[in-house]
Amino acid sequence: MTQVPSPTTASAPPDLSLRLQPEVDLERRWLFIEASSRSAIAALIMLCCMGVYLAPYIGAREAWLWCGFMMFNFMLRLVVLRWALRQSHAIANEAWLTWFICGTALVMGLGSMYGSLHWFPLLGEPQQAMITLINVGWIAGGMAAQGCYPRWTAYWVVPVLLGNVLAWLIAGHADTWLVASLSVMATALMAWGQLASARSIKEALTAKLINKQLVSELTAQKSLVESAARAKSAFLIAASHDLRQPAMGVGLLVSAIQGTRDLDSAHAMARNAERALGAMERILQSLMEFSRLDSGQVSVRRSPFNLLNVVTHLVEEIHANLQTGVQTQVSVPPVMIVTDQSLFEQILRNLLSNAARFTPSGRIEVSALCGEDELTVTVSDTGIGIPEQALPDIFKEYFQANDERGRRAKGLGLGLSIVDKAARLLGARIEVQSKPGVGTSFRVHVPASILSAPIAAPAPKPALPTPPQQPTRLAGRSILIVDDDALVSQALQTVLETFGAQVLVADDPEAAVRLVSEHESSIRLAFVDYQISQACDGIQLITALRQRKPDLQCVLVTGDVGKPVSERARAASLQVLYKPLRVQQLIELVEA
């Protein structure tokens, strides 16, 4: 089962450097482990030298017992850290390893502190100065080598420094306070240097990981762009093919109509040409819907409507595209629901269109279940089904599943992508179940308020009769058409005059203003193309026409589905018709 997740409110992503801090910290720990494993060898050598140096003053046995204890601690530390270096970086975050590093460091610091306090009175001033220099040098070398993680270094630095200072204070020399103070000051300066070094290392690691992340993201984006380019190339090939097919059919049929004298044959060929044009219109409509949803210009506008009326109307729309013998069934309660009707219709229309296309026999059923705050609509069919391996990709743009013989499905591969985008805007979830050869079921869970009282179904609109049946349906109406495309304006003029309207045609803004001035008393309605000229668009022209005739009803006609056009038209309180136009749409608008 494939689900379309409900959209969630996207929060602003945190700063990349902050998001990478756990990785930076891990790298710093890893560098500390590497540095500690290397410095342990130097510490072992230094302990051997100290044993040789101290033996004459404190006794060989005690000197080598202390050195042996310290060397055992270093050896254990070296073995464990060397083992850790052969593991993955993640081991640096293990709690036991942190405790081991800090514990062995503290043992080393306490061992050094014990040595300073226990042996200092047994040594002469030159030897005490030498031990002090060794301790300070040990601190300096450790801080320099392990500067990437000061927190762990402090476990042995503090005991070493404390032991050295106390030993001098206990010794009671004349320059005791001076040496102790210098030791503290020197360690403080080295600590300050270590912190500065740690900051530099942290910044360098952060920059490295940011660059790595950016390179990874750029590589991923490049892959996405290349994938999208390949998909769009395949889409353009498919779109070109699917538009050329009906265009070729229309061209052949028009040529055949011109060459025939049989009126019945001409009518039959005209109906076939109309079906071919309908196929082209559906392709263009899919492109327009996808463009509007993809551009983010669609806003959710919830309003109440009768569920049964909408579903029944959408099912009636697909009847002309059903294959012979396919039945439809609607099991929907006549309740009022509150959601965005346009987006809801887009989802169902595309699901029903797919069902009609891929159901050669059997039935298509639409059912609905009303919950407290959710409407569940199911569109199921007994069609060819969707292969299981294709289910994760069916909502992707331009994706088309092949049939059982490997043939590409007809269409642009945008229908379910439109469903997906509309569902996300509504906050809806979509579940899909399909089995090849058995059928497919789409279940849409739409957040919606359910009103218990249904409304009466509106009276069905009468079907548009053929022109010869009502040649005076628009008699007495004077209409202005403003379009710079002569073919389009002539076609509109022919259709409207066929129904009895009086039509005036203008191909530029100046001619339109002149005709309105000359026929001010008769013109009631104007269809104005948006891209009428470079100097003046349709909205500007309508403003000029209304200044001449304030009561003139104007309709903006455009093929531009972009957000700027729709927003300007809404601000001017204009009705907008998107190309391609249908005869039924035109006649109903003129009659309204």
C-alpha positions as CSV (number, residue, x, y, z in Angstrom):
1,M,0.0,0.0,0.0
2,T,1.3,3.4,-1.0
3,Q,0.3,6.5,1.0
4,V,0.6,10.2,0.2
5,P,1.6,11.8,3.6
6,S,-0.4,14.7,4.8
7,P,1.6,18.0,4.4
8,T,3.1,19.4,7.6
9,T,4.1,22.9,8.3
10,A,7.7,23.2,7.2
11,S,9.9,24.9,9.8
12,A,13.0,26.9,8.8
13,P,16.0,24.6,8.7
14,P,18.7,25.2,11.4
15,D,22.0,26.7,10.5
16,L,24.1,24.0,8.8
17,S,27.1,24.5,11.2
18,L,24.7,23.9,14.2
19,R,23.3,20.8,12.5
20,L,26.9,19.5,12.0
21,Q,28.0,20.0,15.6
22,P,27.5,16.3,16.6
23,E,29.7,15.2,13.7
24,V,32.3,17.9,14.5
25,D,32.4,16.7,18.1
26,L,32.9,13.2,16.9
27,E,35.8,14.2,14.7
28,R,37.4,16.1,17.5
29,R,37.2,13.0,19.8
30,W,38.7,10.9,17.0
31,L,41.6,13.3,16.6
32,F,42.2,13.2,20.3
33,I,42.3,9.4,20.2
34,E,44.8,9.5,17.4
35,A,47.0,12.1,19.2
36,S,46.8,10.2,22.5
37,S,47.9,7.0,20.9
38,R,51.0,8.7,19.3
39,S,51.9,10.7,22.5
40,A,51.7,7.5,24.6
41,I,54.8,6.2,23.0
42,A,56.7,9.4,23.7
43,A,55.4,9.3,27.3
44,L,56.8,5.7,27.7
45,I,60.2,6.9,26.6
46,M,60.1,9.9,28.9
47,L,59.1,7.6,31.9
48,C,62.1,5.4,31.2
49,C,64.4,8.4,31.3
50,M,62.8,9.6,34.5
51,G,63.4,6.2,36.1
52,V,67.1,6.4,35.2
53,Y,67.3,10.0,36.4
54,L,65.5,9.5,39.8
55,A,67.0,6.1,40.8
56,P,70.2,7.5,42.4
57,Y,68.2,10.0,44.6
58,I,65.1,8.0,45.7
59,G,66.3,4.5,45.2
60,A,66.2,2.2,42.2
61,R,63.4,0.0,43.6
62,E,61.0,2.8,44.3
63,A,61.8,4.7,41.1
64,W,61.1,1.7,38.9
65,L,58.0,0.7,40.8
66,W,56.5,4.1,40.2
67,C,57.7,4.1,36.6
68,G,56.3,0.6,36.1
69,F,52.9,1.6,37.4
70,M,52.9,4.7,35.1
71,M,54.1,2.7,32.1
72,F,51.5,0.0,32.7
73,N,48.8,2.7,32.6
74,F,50.2,4.1,29.4
75,M,50.6,0.7,27.8
76,L,47.0,-0.2,28.6
77,R,45.9,3.2,27.2
78,L,48.0,2.7,24.1
79,V,46.6,-0.8,23.4
80,V,43.0,0.2,23.8
81,L,43.3,3.4,21.7
82,R,45.2,1.5,19.0
83,W,42.3,-1.0,18.9
84,A,39.8,1.8,18.8
85,L,41.5,3.3,15.8
86,R,40.8,0.2,13.8
87,Q,37.1,0.5,14.5
88,S,34.7,3.0,12.9
89,H,34.6,6.6,13.9
90,A,31.3,6.1,15.8
91,I,33.2,4.3,18.6
92,A,34.6,7.7,19.7
93,N,31.1,8.4,21.0
94,E,30.9,5.2,23.1
95,A,30.4,6.0,26.8
96,W,32.8,3.3,28.0
97,L,35.7,4.7,25.9
98,T,35.1,8.1,27.3
99,W,35.3,6.8,30.8
100,F,38.4,4.8,30.0
101,I,40.2,7.8,28.5
102,C,39.2,10.1,31.3
103,G,40.0,7.4,34.0
104,T,43.5,6.6,32.7
105,A,44.2,10.3,32.3
106,L,43.2,10.9,35.9
107,V,45.3,7.9,37.1
108,M,48.3,9.4,35.2
109,G,47.8,12.8,36.8
110,L,47.4,11.4,40.3
111,G,50.5,9.2,39.8
112,S,52.5,12.3,38.8
113,M,51.0,14.2,41.8
114,Y,52.0,11.4,44.2
115,G,55.6,11.4,42.8
116,S,56.0,15.2,43.2
117,L,54.7,15.2,46.7
118,H,56.5,12.0,47.9
119,W,59.9,12.6,46.4
120,F,60.3,16.3,46.3
121,P,61.8,16.5,49.9
122,L,64.3,13.8,49.0
123,L,65.7,15.8,46.1
124,G,68.1,18.8,45.9
125,E,67.1,22.1,44.4
126,P,68.6,21.3,41.0
127,Q,66.7,18.0,40.9
128,Q,63.5,19.7,42.0
129,A,63.9,22.3,39.2
130,M,64.5,19.5,36.8
131,I,61.3,17.6,37.9
132,T,59.4,20.9,37.6
133,L,60.7,21.4,34.1
134,I,59.8,17.8,33.2
135,N,56.2,18.3,34.6
136,V,55.8,21.6,32.8
137,G,57.2,20.1,29.6
138,W,54.9,17.1,30.0
139,I,51.9,19.5,30.3
140,A,53.0,21.6,27.4
141,G,53.6,18.6,25.1
142,G,50.3,17.0,26.1
143,M,48.3,20.1,25.5
144,A,49.9,20.7,22.2
145,A,49.4,17.1,21.0
146,Q,45.9,16.7,22.4
147,G,44.6,20.2,21.9
148,C,41.6,19.2,19.9
149,Y,39.6,18.2,23.0
150,P,40.7,20.2,26.1
151,R,38.0,18.7,28.3
152,W,39.7,15.3,28.3
153,T,43.2,16.8,28.8
154,A,42.2,18.5,32.0
155,Y,41.8,15.2,33.8
156,W,45.6,14.8,34.0
157,V,46.9,18.4,33.6
158,V,45.2,19.6,36.8
159,P,46.6,16.9,39.1
160,V,50.1,17.3,37.6
161,L,50.0,21.1,38.1
162,L,48.5,20.8,41.6
163,G,51.2,18.3,42.7
164,N,54.0,20.5,41.4
165,V,52.7,23.7,43.1
166,L,52.1,21.9,46.4
167,A,55.5,20.3,46.3
168,W,57.2,23.7,46.0
169,L,55.0,25.2,48.7
170,I,55.8,22.4,51.1
171,A,59.5,22.6,50.3
172,G,59.6,26.2,51.8
173,H,62.4,27.6,49.6
174,A,62.9,31.3,49.4
175,D,61.7,31.4,45.8
176,T,58.9,28.9,46.4
177,W,56.0,31.3,45.7
178,L,57.8,32.6,42.6
179,V,58.3,29.1,41.1
180,A,54.7,28.0,42.0
181,S,53.3,31.2,40.5
182,L,55.3,30.8,37.4
183,S,54.2,27.2,37.1
184,V,50.5,28.3,37.3
185,M,51.0,31.2,34.9
186,A,52.8,29.0,32.4
187,T,50.1,26.3,32.6
188,A,47.4,29.0,32.3
189,L,49.1,30.4,29.1
190,M,49.4,26.9,27.7
191,A,45.7,26.3,28.5
192,W,44.7,29.5,26.8
193,G,46.8,28.4,23.8
194,Q,45.2,25.0,23.8
195,L,41.7,26.5,23.9
196,A,42.6,28.8,20.9
197,S,44.0,25.7,19.1
198,A,40.8,23.8,19.9
199,R,38.7,26.6,18.5
200,S,40.8,26.6,15.3
201,I,40.5,22.8,15.0
202,K,36.8,23.0,15.6
203,E,36.3,25.7,12.9
204,A,38.5,23.8,10.5
205,L,36.5,20.6,11.0
206,T,33.3,22.5,10.7
207,A,34.4,24.1,7.4
208,K,35.5,20.6,6.2
209,L,32.2,19.0,7.0
210,I,30.2,21.9,5.7
211,N,32.1,21.6,2.4
212,K,31.5,17.9,2.4
213,Q,27.8,18.4,3.0
214,L,27.5,21.0,0.4
215,V,29.3,18.9,-2.2
216,S,27.0,16.0,-1.3
217,E,23.9,18.2,-1.6
218,L,25.2,19.7,-4.9
219,T,25.8,16.2,-6.2
220,A,22.3,15.1,-5.2
221,Q,20.8,18.3,-6.7
222,K,22.8,17.6,-9.9
223,S,21.4,14.1,-10.0
224,L,17.9,15.4,-9.5
225,V,18.3,18.0,-12.2
226,E,19.7,15.4,-14.6
227,S,16.9,13.0,-13.7
228,A,14.3,15.8,-14.2
229,A,15.9,16.7,-17.5
230,R,15.7,13.1,-18.7
231,A,12.1,12.9,-17.5
232,K,11.1,16.1,-19.2
233,S,12.8,15.1,-22.4
234,A,10.8,11.8,-22.4
235,F,7.7,13.9,-21.5
236,L,8.2,16.3,-24.5
237,I,8.6,13.3,-26.8
238,A,5.4,11.8,-25.4
239,A,3.6,15.1,-25.5
240,S,4.7,15.8,-29.0
241,H,3.5,12.3,-30.1
242,D,0.2,12.6,-28.2
243,L,-0.6,16.0,-29.6
244,R,0.4,15.1,-33.2
245,Q,-1.8,12.1,-33.3
246,P,-5.2,13.9,-32.9
247,A,-3.8,16.9,-34.9
248,M,-3.0,14.5,-37.8
249,G,-6.5,13.0,-37.4
250,V,-8.2,16.4,-37.5
251,G,-6.2,17.4,-40.6
252,L,-7.1,14.3,-42.5
253,L,-10.8,14.5,-41.5
254,V,-11.0,18.2,-42.5
255,S,-9.5,17.3,-45.9
256,A,-12.0,14.4,-46.2
257,I,-14.9,16.7,-45.4
258,Q,-13.9,19.2,-48.0
259,G,-13.8,16.4,-50.6
260,T,-17.2,14.7,-49.8
261,R,-20.7,15.7,-50.9
262,D,-22.5,13.2,-48.6
263,L,-23.9,15.3,-45.7
264,D,-24.2,12.3,-43.4
265,S,-20.6,11.3,-44.0
266,A,-19.5,14.9,-43.4
267,H,-21.4,15.0,-40.1
268,A,-19.8,11.6,-39.0
269,M,-16.3,12.9,-39.9
270,A,-17.0,16.2,-38.1
271,R,-17.9,14.2,-34.9
272,N,-14.7,12.2,-35.2
273,A,-12.7,15.5,-35.6
274,E,-14.5,16.8,-32.5
275,R,-13.4,13.7,-30.5
276,A,-9.8,14.2,-31.8
277,L,-9.9,17.9,-30.7
278,G,-11.3,16.7,-27.3
279,A,-8.2,14.5,-26.9
280,M,-5.9,17.5,-27.6
281,E,-8.0,19.6,-25.2
282,R,-7.6,17.0,-22.4
283,I,-3.8,17.0,-22.9
284,L,-3.6,20.8,-22.7
285,Q,-5.9,20.8,-19.7
286,S,-3.6,18.4,-17.9
287,L,-0.7,20.7,-18.6
288,M,-2.6,23.8,-17.4
289,E,-3.7,22.0,-14.2
290,F,-0.2,20.8,-13.5
291,S,1.4,24.2,-14.2
292,R,-1.1,26.0,-11.8
293,L,-0.5,23.5,-9.0
294,D,3.3,23.3,-9.5
295,S,3.7,27.1,-9.5
296,G,2.1,27.4,-6.1
297,Q,-0.6,29.8,-7.2
298,V,-3.5,27.7,-6.0
299,S,-4.9,28.6,-2.6
300,V,-7.4,26.5,-0.6
301,R,-10.9,28.0,-0.5
302,R,-13.3,25.9,1.4
303,S,-17.0,26.2,0.8
304,P,-20.1,23.9,1.2
305,F,-21.3,21.7,-1.7
306,N,-23.5,18.7,-2.3
307,L,-21.2,15.6,-2.5
308,L,-23.6,13.4,-4.5
309,N,-24.2,16.2,-7.1
310,V,-20.5,16.7,-7.6
311,V,-19.6,13.0,-7.9
312,T,-22.5,12.3,-10.2
313,H,-21.5,15.1,-12.5
314,L,-17.9,13.9,-12.6
315,V,-19.0,10.3,-13.4
316,E,-21.2,11.6,-16.2
317,E,-18.2,13.4,-17.6
318,I,-16.3,10.1,-18.2
319,H,-19.2,8.3,-19.9
320,A,-18.1,9.4,-23.4
321,N,-14.6,7.9,-22.7
322,L,-15.8,4.5,-21.3
323,Q,-15.1,1.4,-23.3
324,T,-18.0,-0.7,-24.5
325,G,-19.7,-2.6,-21.7
326,V,-18.1,-0.8,-18.8
327,Q,-20.6,0.1,-16.1
328,T,-20.4,2.9,-13.5
329,Q,-21.8,2.8,-10.0
330,V,-22.1,5.6,-7.4
331,S,-22.7,4.9,-3.7
332,V,-22.4,8.4,-2.2
333,P,-24.7,10.0,0.4
334,P,-26.3,13.3,-0.6
335,V,-24.7,15.2,2.2
336,M,-23.2,18.7,2.3
337,I,-19.4,18.8,2.9
338,V,-17.1,21.7,3.4
339,T,-13.8,21.6,1.6
340,D,-12.2,23.1,-1.5
341,Q,-14.5,22.0,-4.3
342,S,-12.2,22.8,-7.1
343,L,-9.3,20.7,-5.7
344,F,-11.7,17.9,-4.7
345,E,-13.0,17.8,-8.2
346,Q,-9.5,17.8,-9.7
347,I,-8.6,14.7,-7.6
348,L,-11.7,12.7,-8.5
349,R,-11.7,13.8,-12.1
350,N,-8.2,12.5,-12.7
351,L,-8.8,9.3,-10.8
352,L,-12.0,8.7,-12.8
353,S,-10.3,9.5,-16.0
354,N,-7.5,7.0,-15.3
355,A,-10.1,4.4,-14.4
356,A,-12.0,5.0,-17.6
357,R,-8.8,4.7,-19.7
358,F,-7.5,1.5,-18.1
359,T,-10.7,-0.4,-17.6
360,P,-11.5,-2.4,-20.8
361,S,-14.5,-4.3,-19.2
362,G,-16.3,-4.6,-15.9
363,R,-17.2,-1.6,-13.8
364,I,-16.0,1.7,-12.2
365,E,-17.4,2.4,-8.7
366,V,-17.3,5.6,-6.6
367,S,-18.2,5.3,-2.9
368,A,-17.9,7.6,0.1
369,L,-17.8,7.2,3.8
370,C,-18.4,10.2,6.1
371,G,-16.5,10.5,9.3
372,E,-16.6,13.2,12.0
373,D,-14.0,15.4,10.4
374,E,-13.0,13.4,7.4
375,L,-14.5,12.2,4.2
376,T,-13.2,9.0,2.6
377,V,-13.9,8.6,-1.1
378,T,-12.9,5.4,-2.9
379,V,-12.6,5.1,-6.7
380,S,-12.2,1.4,-7.7
381,D,-12.2,-0.3,-11.0
382,T,-11.8,-3.8,-12.5
383,G,-9.2,-2.6,-15.0
384,I,-5.8,-3.9,-15.9
385,G,-4.2,-2.9,-12.6
386,I,-0.8,-1.5,-11.7
387,P,2.4,-3.6,-11.5
388,E,3.6,-3.8,-7.9
389,Q,7.1,-2.5,-8.8
390,A,5.5,0.6,-10.3
391,L,3.4,1.6,-7.3
392,P,6.0,3.7,-5.5
393,D,6.5,5.8,-8.7
394,I,2.9,6.4,-9.9
395,F,2.6,9.9,-8.3
396,K,5.9,11.1,-9.9
397,E,5.8,13.6,-12.7
398,Y,5.8,12.2,-16.2
399,F,5.8,8.6,-14.9
400,Q,3.9,6.1,-17.0
401,A,3.6,2.4,-16.2
402,N,3.9,0.0,-19.1
403,D,1.2,-2.6,-19.7
404,E,1.8,-6.3,-19.6
405,R,3.2,-6.2,-23.2
406,G,5.6,-3.4,-22.3
407,R,3.7,-0.7,-24.2
408,R,3.7,2.8,-22.9
409,A,0.3,4.0,-21.6
410,K,-1.2,6.9,-23.6
411,G,-1.1,10.3,-22.0
412,L,1.5,12.6,-20.4
413,G,2.0,10.9,-17.1
414,L,0.7,14.0,-15.2
415,G,-2.7,12.8,-14.0
416,L,-1.7,11.2,-10.7
417,S,0.9,13.8,-10.1
418,I,-1.9,16.4,-10.3
419,V,-3.9,14.2,-7.8
420,D,-0.8,14.1,-5.5
421,K,-0.3,17.9,-5.6
422,A,-4.0,18.7,-5.1
423,A,-4.2,16.2,-2.2
424,R,-1.3,17.8,-0.4
425,L,-2.9,21.2,-0.7
426,L,-6.1,19.8,0.9
427,G,-4.1,17.9,3.6
428,A,-5.5,14.6,2.2
429,R,-4.0,11.1,2.3
430,I,-4.2,8.7,-0.6
431,E,-4.0,4.9,-0.3
432,V,-3.6,2.7,-3.3
433,Q,-4.3,-1.0,-3.7
434,S,-3.8,-2.7,-7.0
435,K,-3.4,-6.1,-8.6
436,P,-2.6,-6.7,-12.3
437,G,-5.5,-8.2,-14.1
438,V,-7.9,-7.6,-11.1
439,G,-8.2,-3.8,-10.8
440,T,-7.1,-0.8,-8.8
441,S,-8.6,1.1,-5.8
442,F,-7.7,4.6,-4.8
443,R,-8.9,5.7,-1.3
444,V,-8.7,9.4,-0.6
445,H,-9.0,10.7,3.0
446,V,-10.0,14.3,2.8
447,P,-10.2,16.6,5.9
448,A,-13.7,18.0,5.6
449,S,-16.6,19.2,7.7
450,I,-19.7,17.0,7.1
451,L,-23.1,18.8,7.3
452,S,-26.0,16.5,8.1
453,A,-28.6,18.3,6.1
454,P,-28.4,17.7,2.4
455,I,-29.4,20.4,-0.1
456,A,-31.7,19.9,-3.0
457,A,-30.0,18.9,-6.2
458,P,-29.9,21.7,-8.8
459,A,-32.0,21.1,-11.9
460,P,-29.9,19.6,-14.6
461,K,-28.9,22.0,-17.4
462,P,-30.3,21.1,-20.8
463,A,-27.9,19.6,-23.2
464,L,-26.7,22.0,-25.9
465,P,-28.6,21.3,-29.1
466,T,-26.9,21.2,-32.4
467,P,-26.8,24.6,-34.2
468,P,-29.6,23.8,-36.7
469,Q,-32.1,23.0,-33.9
470,Q,-31.9,26.5,-32.2
471,P,-30.4,29.0,-34.6
472,T,-31.9,31.9,-32.7
473,R,-30.8,30.9,-29.2
474,L,-28.7,34.1,-28.9
475,A,-30.8,36.3,-31.1
476,G,-30.7,40.0,-30.1
477,R,-27.4,39.8,-28.3
478,S,-24.5,42.0,-29.6
479,I,-21.1,40.7,-28.7
480,L,-17.6,42.1,-29.3
481,I,-14.6,39.8,-29.9
482,V,-11.2,41.3,-29.5
483,D,-8.4,39.0,-30.6
484,D,-5.3,39.5,-32.8
485,D,-5.5,35.9,-34.1
486,A,-7.8,36.0,-37.1
487,L,-8.4,32.2,-37.0
488,V,-9.6,32.3,-33.4
489,S,-11.7,35.4,-33.9
490,Q,-13.3,34.0,-37.0
491,A,-14.1,30.7,-35.3
492,L,-15.7,32.5,-32.3
493,Q,-17.7,34.7,-34.7
494,T,-18.9,31.7,-36.7
495,V,-20.1,29.8,-33.6
496,L,-21.8,32.7,-32.0
497,E,-23.5,33.8,-35.3
498,T,-24.7,30.3,-35.8
499,F,-26.7,30.7,-32.6
500,G,-28.2,34.0,-33.7
501,A,-25.8,36.5,-32.0
502,Q,-24.6,39.7,-33.7
503,V,-20.8,39.7,-33.6
504,L,-18.3,42.5,-34.0
505,V,-14.6,41.7,-34.3
506,A,-11.6,43.8,-33.5
507,D,-8.0,42.8,-33.9
508,D,-6.3,45.6,-31.9
509,P,-7.1,47.9,-29.0
510,E,-7.8,50.9,-31.2
511,A,-10.4,49.1,-33.2
512,A,-12.0,47.7,-30.1
513,V,-12.4,51.2,-28.5
514,R,-13.7,52.5,-31.8
515,L,-16.4,49.8,-32.1
516,V,-17.5,50.3,-28.6
517,S,-17.9,54.0,-29.2
518,E,-19.8,53.4,-32.5
519,H,-22.1,50.7,-31.0
520,E,-22.3,51.8,-27.4
521,S,-26.0,51.3,-27.2
522,S,-26.1,47.7,-28.5
523,I,-22.9,46.0,-27.3
524,R,-23.5,44.2,-24.0
525,L,-20.6,41.7,-23.8
526,A,-17.0,41.6,-24.9
527,F,-14.6,38.7,-25.1
528,V,-11.1,40.2,-24.8
529,D,-7.8,38.2,-25.4
530,Y,-5.2,38.9,-22.8
531,Q,-2.3,39.1,-25.2
532,I,-3.9,41.5,-27.6
533,S,-0.8,43.6,-28.2
534,Q,2.6,44.5,-27.0
535,A,1.6,48.0,-25.8
536,C,-1.7,47.1,-24.2
537,D,-2.8,43.8,-22.6
538,G,-6.4,42.6,-22.3
539,I,-6.8,43.8,-18.7
540,Q,-5.7,47.3,-19.6
541,L,-8.0,47.3,-22.7
542,I,-11.0,46.2,-20.6
543,T,-10.3,49.2,-18.2
544,A,-10.3,51.5,-21.2
545,L,-13.5,50.0,-22.6
546,R,-15.3,50.3,-19.3
547,Q,-14.4,54.0,-19.2
548,R,-16.3,54.4,-22.5
549,K,-19.1,52.1,-21.4
550,P,-19.3,51.4,-17.6
551,D,-22.0,48.7,-17.9
552,L,-20.1,46.6,-20.5
553,Q,-19.7,43.0,-19.4
554,C,-16.2,41.9,-20.2
555,V,-14.6,38.4,-20.1
556,L,-10.8,37.9,-20.2
557,V,-9.7,35.0,-22.5
558,T,-6.2,33.7,-22.0
559,G,-4.1,30.6,-22.2
560,D,-1.7,32.0,-19.5
561,V,-2.3,30.1,-16.3
562,G,0.4,32.0,-14.4
563,K,-0.3,33.6,-11.0
564,P,0.3,37.2,-12.0
565,V,-2.5,37.1,-14.6
566,S,-5.1,35.5,-12.3
567,E,-4.3,37.9,-9.5
568,R,-4.6,41.0,-11.8
569,A,-7.9,39.6,-13.2
570,R,-9.2,39.0,-9.6
571,A,-8.2,42.5,-8.5
572,A,-10.2,43.9,-11.5
573,S,-13.2,41.7,-10.8
574,L,-12.9,40.0,-14.2
575,Q,-14.3,36.7,-15.2
576,V,-11.5,34.6,-16.8
577,L,-11.9,31.9,-19.5
578,Y,-8.9,29.7,-20.1
579,K,-8.2,28.4,-23.6
580,P,-9.2,26.2,-25.2
581,L,-12.8,27.2,-25.1
582,R,-15.8,24.9,-25.6
583,V,-19.0,25.8,-27.4
584,Q,-21.2,24.8,-24.4
585,Q,-19.1,27.1,-22.2
586,L,-19.5,30.1,-24.5
587,I,-23.2,29.7,-25.0
588,E,-24.0,29.3,-21.3
589,L,-21.8,32.3,-20.4
590,V,-23.6,34.6,-23.1
591,E,-27.0,33.4,-21.9
592,A,-26.2,34.0,-18.2
